[in-house]
Amino acid sequence: MVFFGSSPPVKSVGRVTIIRVVSLFLLIFICSYAFADRKPHVLFVVSKSSADYVEVLNGVQERLEAQSPGAYEFTARFRAPRLNLKPDLAKADFVVSIGTAAADLAFSHQPKVPIISVLITENAFSVLAKKYYGSIEDAFAAQVSSVCLDQPVTRSIELAKLVIPKVSKVGVMLGPASISRAAALGKYIVDTDLHPQFVNIDTKDNPILKIEPVLSRSDVFIPISDSRLINIATAKWILHLSYRHKVPVIAFSKSYLKAGALAAIYSSPVDVARDTVDWFANSRASTAGGLYKPTHYSLNFNKSVAANLQIELKPDQFYRDYLSKETR
């Protein structure tokens, strides 16, 4: 018996197999090309829509676009009670949290992509890292980073030496969040041939009673940014005592400067944006997160306070040039 049509099906199966294999390779090629050509997606999580936060947001986007036109896709989400971040996080390659509340929200989701938190103090970052990751080290291992707002205190010390040439005793205020830095700061001050005068303020202390004995015998006084509660509770007394004893204060914020400090070194929104973009330039070389001190800074003087203290100031650029050399 002859079975007709037995050969054609074999040829047909072979042809179908070849077509499928070719289609598979074509699909792999197309997908590979698509992924290779895919733009990194940057998700911005912003605490609120006030001026400073928006300025940082726009500044980062504009600088990244200027450096690499068309290289990134951006999405911005402002924190709100019913905000659902999960769909945005699923598409994100990087998360930029702007502000403490935004960091809280972003960390709570523990995304599997690098996070850079900015416009946040070192103390606030540490609290949130421990809250959501167990420890700062575990947060770093999860690719969580921060460029903190806190300027290096060494900059303020170097500025004091320039502004007050005969400075000898440097008063420094520490709080619960910054007391651990006392030993390192004391060594730095001594190494620069100055004499440290520390005062540690706790939430239960009467600020004026603890600050006055130290400030009154100092040539310059440098409060270190601590918790919001400590900063608010001590600022007015420090400035009041500064005026009474004619001791200049080098502060950490623009509002402190306007209220009566002689000088302030701080991170402006423009500085924060520049530091954030610098992080992007270096982030892909590292598989772990980190806590970074700001490279960029703003420096301003209160000319009325300087006149009252009979301090002759040089042009701002003189101090900037010196500080730039010291921090290289």
C-alpha positions as CSV (number, residue, x, y, z in Angstrom):
1,M,0.0,0.0,0.0
2,V,1.3,3.4,-0.9
3,F,0.6,6.3,1.4
4,F,0.3,9.5,-0.6
5,G,1.4,12.8,0.9
6,S,3.8,11.5,3.5
7,S,6.8,13.5,2.4
8,P,5.3,17.0,2.1
9,P,4.5,17.3,5.8
10,V,8.1,16.7,6.7
11,K,9.2,19.5,4.5
12,S,6.5,21.7,5.9
13,V,7.6,21.1,9.5
14,G,11.2,21.9,8.6
15,R,10.1,25.1,6.9
16,V,8.0,26.1,9.9
17,T,11.0,25.4,12.3
18,I,13.3,27.5,10.2
19,I,10.8,30.4,10.2
20,R,10.4,30.2,13.9
21,V,14.1,30.2,14.6
22,V,14.6,33.2,12.3
23,S,11.7,35.0,14.0
24,L,13.2,34.3,17.4
25,F,16.6,35.7,16.5
26,L,14.9,38.7,14.9
27,L,12.9,39.3,18.1
28,I,16.0,39.0,20.3
29,F,17.8,41.4,18.0
30,I,14.9,43.9,18.2
31,C,14.6,43.6,21.9
32,S,18.4,44.0,22.4
33,Y,18.4,47.1,20.2
34,A,15.4,48.5,22.1
35,F,17.0,48.0,25.5
36,A,20.3,49.4,24.3
37,D,18.6,52.5,23.0
38,R,16.4,52.9,26.1
39,K,16.8,56.1,28.0
40,P,17.4,55.9,31.8
41,H,14.3,57.0,33.6
42,V,14.8,59.4,36.5
43,L,11.9,59.6,39.0
44,F,11.9,62.7,41.2
45,V,9.9,62.4,44.4
46,V,9.5,65.9,45.9
47,S,8.3,66.9,49.4
48,K,6.3,69.9,48.3
49,S,5.9,72.4,45.6
50,S,7.5,75.4,47.4
51,A,10.1,77.5,45.8
52,D,13.3,75.8,47.1
53,Y,12.1,72.3,46.2
54,V,11.0,73.3,42.7
55,E,14.3,75.1,42.1
56,V,16.3,72.0,43.0
57,L,14.0,69.8,40.8
58,N,14.3,72.2,37.8
59,G,18.0,72.7,38.3
60,V,18.8,69.0,38.3
61,Q,16.7,68.4,35.2
62,E,18.1,71.4,33.3
63,R,21.7,70.5,34.1
64,L,21.3,66.8,33.2
65,E,19.7,67.8,29.9
66,A,22.5,70.3,29.2
67,Q,25.2,67.8,29.9
68,S,23.5,65.0,27.9
69,P,20.7,66.3,25.6
70,G,17.9,63.8,25.3
71,A,19.7,61.1,27.4
72,Y,17.2,60.9,30.2
73,E,13.5,60.6,30.7
74,F,12.1,62.5,33.7
75,T,9.0,62.0,35.9
76,A,8.3,64.2,38.9
77,R,5.8,63.4,41.7
78,F,5.0,65.7,44.6
79,R,4.2,64.0,47.9
80,A,0.5,63.7,48.5
81,P,-1.7,61.7,50.9
82,R,-2.9,59.2,48.3
83,L,0.1,59.2,45.9
84,N,0.8,55.8,44.5
85,L,4.5,55.5,43.6
86,K,4.5,51.9,42.6
87,P,3.8,52.4,38.8
88,D,6.5,55.1,38.6
89,L,9.0,53.1,40.6
90,A,8.5,50.1,38.3
91,K,9.8,52.2,35.4
92,A,12.5,54.1,37.2
93,D,16.3,53.5,36.8
94,F,17.1,56.2,39.4
95,V,15.1,57.9,42.2
96,V,15.9,61.4,43.4
97,S,14.1,62.3,46.6
98,I,14.1,66.1,47.3
99,G,13.4,66.9,50.9
100,T,13.0,64.8,54.1
101,A,9.3,63.9,53.6
102,A,10.1,62.8,50.0
103,A,13.0,60.6,51.3
104,D,10.6,59.1,53.9
105,L,8.2,58.2,51.1
106,A,10.8,56.8,48.7
107,F,12.7,54.8,51.3
108,S,9.4,53.2,52.5
109,H,9.1,51.5,49.2
110,Q,12.7,50.2,49.2
111,P,13.0,50.3,45.4
112,K,15.6,48.0,43.7
113,V,17.3,51.0,41.9
114,P,19.7,53.6,43.2
115,I,18.2,56.4,45.3
116,I,19.9,59.8,45.9
117,S,18.3,61.8,48.6
118,V,19.0,65.6,48.6
119,L,17.8,68.7,50.5
120,I,18.1,66.6,53.7
121,T,20.3,66.9,56.7
122,E,22.8,64.1,57.7
123,N,20.8,63.5,60.9
124,A,17.5,63.1,59.0
125,F,19.0,60.8,56.5
126,S,20.5,58.6,59.2
127,V,17.2,58.4,61.0
128,L,15.3,57.3,57.9
129,A,18.0,54.9,56.8
130,K,17.8,53.1,60.1
131,K,14.0,53.2,60.1
132,Y,13.5,51.5,56.7
133,Y,16.8,49.5,56.1
134,G,17.8,48.6,59.7
135,S,21.2,50.5,59.5
136,I,23.0,53.1,57.5
137,E,25.3,50.4,56.2
138,D,22.4,48.3,55.0
139,A,20.9,51.3,53.3
140,F,24.2,51.8,51.4
141,A,24.2,48.2,50.4
142,A,20.7,48.8,48.9
143,Q,22.2,51.6,46.7
144,V,20.8,54.4,48.9
145,S,22.8,57.6,48.9
146,S,22.6,61.2,50.1
147,V,24.3,64.4,49.4
148,C,23.5,66.1,52.8
149,L,22.8,69.7,53.4
150,D,25.3,70.0,56.1
151,Q,28.4,71.9,55.0
152,P,31.7,70.7,56.4
153,V,32.4,72.5,59.6
154,T,36.0,72.8,58.6
155,R,34.9,75.4,56.0
156,S,33.5,77.6,58.8
157,I,36.7,77.2,60.8
158,E,38.9,78.2,57.9
159,L,36.6,81.1,57.2
160,A,36.9,82.3,60.9
161,K,40.7,82.3,60.5
162,L,40.4,84.6,57.5
163,V,37.8,87.0,58.8
164,I,39.2,87.3,62.3
165,P,43.0,87.1,61.9
166,K,43.7,87.1,65.6
167,V,41.2,84.4,66.4
168,S,42.4,81.9,69.1
169,K,39.4,80.4,70.8
170,V,36.7,78.8,68.7
171,G,33.4,78.2,70.4
172,V,31.4,75.3,68.9
173,M,27.8,74.3,69.8
174,L,26.9,70.6,69.4
175,G,23.6,68.8,69.9
176,P,22.4,65.2,70.3
177,A,22.8,64.5,66.6
178,S,26.3,66.1,66.3
179,I,28.0,65.3,69.7
180,S,29.7,62.3,68.2
181,R,31.8,64.6,66.0
182,A,33.3,66.5,68.9
183,A,36.6,64.5,69.0
184,A,37.3,64.9,65.3
185,L,36.4,68.6,65.3
186,G,38.5,69.2,68.4
187,K,41.5,67.6,66.7
188,Y,41.0,69.6,63.6
189,I,40.8,72.9,65.6
190,V,43.9,72.0,67.6
191,D,45.8,71.0,64.4
192,T,45.1,74.5,63.0
193,D,46.7,76.1,66.1
194,L,43.4,77.2,67.6
195,H,41.7,76.3,70.9
196,P,38.3,74.6,70.9
197,Q,35.5,75.6,73.3
198,F,32.6,73.1,73.1
199,V,29.1,73.4,74.5
200,N,26.7,70.5,74.2
201,I,23.0,71.3,74.2
202,D,20.3,68.8,74.9
203,T,16.5,69.2,74.5
204,K,16.0,69.6,78.2
205,D,18.7,72.2,78.7
206,N,18.2,75.9,79.2
207,P,20.2,77.2,76.1
208,I,21.2,80.6,77.4
209,L,22.6,79.2,80.7
210,K,24.8,76.7,78.8
211,I,25.8,78.8,75.8
212,E,26.8,82.1,77.5
213,P,29.8,80.8,79.4
214,V,31.3,79.3,76.3
215,L,30.3,82.0,73.8
216,S,31.5,84.9,76.1
217,R,35.0,83.6,76.2
218,S,35.3,82.7,72.5
219,D,36.6,84.8,69.6
220,V,34.2,83.3,67.2
221,F,31.2,81.0,67.7
222,I,30.1,78.3,65.3
223,P,26.8,76.5,65.9
224,I,26.6,73.1,64.1
225,S,23.3,72.2,62.5
226,D,21.5,69.6,64.6
227,S,17.9,68.5,64.9
228,R,15.3,71.1,63.9
229,L,14.2,71.4,67.6
230,I,17.7,72.2,68.8
231,N,18.4,74.6,65.9
232,I,15.2,76.6,66.6
233,A,15.6,76.6,70.4
234,T,19.2,77.9,70.3
235,A,19.4,80.3,67.4
236,K,17.8,83.4,69.0
237,W,19.9,83.0,72.2
238,I,23.1,82.6,70.2
239,L,22.4,85.7,68.2
240,H,21.3,87.6,71.4
241,L,24.5,86.6,73.2
242,S,26.6,87.4,70.1
243,Y,25.3,90.9,70.1
244,R,25.8,91.3,73.9
245,H,29.4,90.0,74.0
246,K,30.4,91.2,70.5
247,V,31.4,87.7,69.4
248,P,30.8,87.0,65.6
249,V,28.8,83.9,64.6
250,I,29.5,81.9,61.5
251,A,26.2,80.1,60.8
252,F,24.9,77.3,58.6
253,S,21.9,79.0,56.9
254,K,20.8,82.1,55.1
255,S,18.0,82.8,57.6
256,Y,20.6,82.6,60.4
257,L,22.6,85.2,58.5
258,K,19.7,87.6,58.1
259,A,18.8,87.3,61.8
260,G,22.3,88.5,62.9
261,A,25.1,86.1,62.2
262,L,28.3,87.6,60.7
263,A,28.6,85.0,57.9
264,A,27.0,81.8,56.7
265,I,28.2,78.9,54.6
266,Y,25.3,76.9,53.4
267,S,23.8,74.8,50.5
268,S,21.5,76.9,48.3
269,P,19.0,75.2,45.9
270,V,21.5,75.8,43.1
271,D,24.3,74.2,45.1
272,V,22.1,71.2,45.8
273,A,21.2,70.8,42.2
274,R,24.9,70.9,41.1
275,D,25.9,68.3,43.7
276,T,23.1,66.1,42.6
277,V,24.2,66.2,39.0
278,D,27.8,65.5,40.1
279,W,26.4,62.3,41.8
280,F,24.9,61.2,38.5
281,A,28.2,61.6,36.8
282,N,29.8,59.2,39.3
283,S,27.0,56.9,40.4
284,R,27.3,54.2,37.7
285,A,30.9,53.4,38.7
286,S,29.6,52.3,42.1
287,T,27.3,49.4,43.1
288,A,26.8,50.8,46.7
289,G,25.3,53.9,48.2
290,G,27.1,56.5,50.4
291,L,26.8,59.6,52.4
292,Y,28.5,62.6,50.6
293,K,29.4,66.0,51.9
294,P,28.4,68.9,49.5
295,T,31.1,70.1,47.2
296,H,29.3,73.3,46.2
297,Y,28.4,76.0,48.7
298,S,27.1,79.5,49.1
299,L,29.0,82.1,51.2
300,N,27.4,85.4,52.4
301,F,28.1,88.1,54.9
302,N,26.0,90.4,56.9
303,K,27.6,93.7,56.3
304,S,25.7,95.5,59.1
305,V,26.9,93.0,61.6
306,A,30.5,93.3,60.4
307,A,30.3,97.1,60.8
308,N,28.9,96.8,64.3
309,L,31.7,94.4,65.2
310,Q,34.3,96.6,63.4
311,I,35.3,93.8,61.2
312,E,36.7,94.8,57.8
313,L,35.6,92.4,55.1
314,K,37.5,91.7,51.9
315,P,35.6,91.0,48.6
316,D,33.6,87.7,48.8
317,Q,35.8,86.2,46.0
318,F,38.9,86.4,48.2
319,Y,37.3,84.0,50.7
320,R,35.9,81.8,48.0
321,D,39.3,81.4,46.4
322,Y,40.9,80.5,49.7
323,L,38.2,78.0,50.7
324,S,38.4,76.4,47.2
325,K,42.1,75.8,47.6
326,E,41.6,74.3,51.1
327,T,38.9,71.9,50.0
328,R,40.6,70.5,46.9
